[in-house]
Amino acid sequence: MGAHNQWKVFLSDLTYDEQEEQAVLEVIRSRWLTMGPRTEAFEKRVAEYVGCKHAICLSSCTAGLYLLLKSLDIGPGDEVLVPSLTFVATVNVIVNLGAVPVFCDVISPELPLIDPEEIRSKLSPATRAVYAMDYAGYPCDYDAITDAIAEYETSTSNLRRRGAKPQSIHLFEDAAHGIGGALDAERSLGNCADAGVFSFFSNKNVATGEGGMVVTNQAHIAERIHLLRRHGLTHSTWERHLADTLSYDVELPGWNFRPTEITSALGLVQMDKLEGNQERRHELVRRYQSGLAQLPEVTVPFAQIKTWHFPACHVFPILLPDSVTRNRVREALHASGIQTSHHYPPVHLFEYYQRAQPTARVQLPQTEQYAARELTLPLHPRMTLDQVEWIVAQVAEGLTP
Ligand SMILES: Cc1ncc(COP(=O)(O)O)c(C=O)c1O
């Protein structure tokens, strides 16, 4: 992000201008700062964009990932299947509820998305939910995942093992990278499962600094998340303000996961820019792909797979032959002023998880190979095609020992 002058090309950058400045000024002048009419408008806008019935804005995506599990009362003894190739938040929320994360491998280094066959083999009578994550803004295979869950649920042996009436397994989508993308003509990212969560953190395709949103068609999930984000209160502060009433009841012990009107106003302006920004991201990714195709040592995940209708192109990962080469190229790029990153160190290998979570002591060969070779190159709508070509040339130079 655009804070350090040492970088000639930032990994990501805001697309802010005077429209965002004006939007914030209007909130300040309205003198209503916490969740209110702009948040409602932002929720309506995202729900329409995604094509789903309910959208609930929150202070972060992490809050949404947590509340989705909480809305089903998932807790100790319950298992949640999750990729290890994700930002740690997806897994931390499981552990923070006392539930057990069951780590699943990705399909392959060329297709680093949770593997439906891994899900199939790791579903158990204790499974309550599956978190899929649209890595880099590319859709997981939701049809194959849904089939795996449905087959498991209807298998007679499973019903016998569970004894009484089985609880259904929910499929959730960590769509932190997903806004602006689609699985097919009918399904926007975020809207491919029982519920999805977007992130509006500063580096995201829709950026508000901090923020997140749950989108779902399931009324019972939406109702619970509405309550839980505001301490379980029956009426929000804004509703009480409008109705001029002081009274409320508490239906559930919740938290304060409310967004502010400032972030929602920023989100509304960013939604106006989303389509144009997405076109730009696609153009940049195409240029990267054609340039990198000239470098046989570089593998570009997703490049060979033709079924993507409209990925969100949130970040641009490449694979180098091994970790030594990756580190060498990374250093060369940094020396040239090109900021890079790494998505992601696998969660199951973090110190806490190795020490405290027995389920983390597994081997996930595709994930581990991917993480050892991956380097994330800059991608944001303010970049030029010339910059992409320059970065590709710098990668080529860094490859030469
Ligand atoms: C895959 C993934 N999940 C969850 C999160 C957490 O989002 P937030 O920072 O909005 O809580 C992020 C943030 O970068 C992410 O990349």
The ligand as a Gaussian input file, in Angstrom:
#p B3LYP/6-31G(d) Opt

LIG

0 1
 C       -8.565000     -14.780000       2.643000
 C       -8.804000     -13.770000       3.716000
 N       -9.678000     -14.055000       4.690000
 C       -9.929000     -13.169000       5.672000
 C       -9.313000     -11.954000       5.719000
 C       -9.591000     -11.031000       6.858000
 O      -10.188000      -9.842000       6.416000
 P      -10.311000      -8.576000       7.382000
 O       -8.957000      -7.951000       7.457000
 O      -11.307000      -7.686000       6.683000
 O      -10.808000      -9.049000       8.680000
 C       -8.408000     -11.600000       4.729000
 C       -7.731000     -10.297000       4.780000
 O       -6.797000      -9.963000       4.137000
 C       -8.138000     -12.531000       3.689000
 O       -7.258000     -12.256000       2.720000

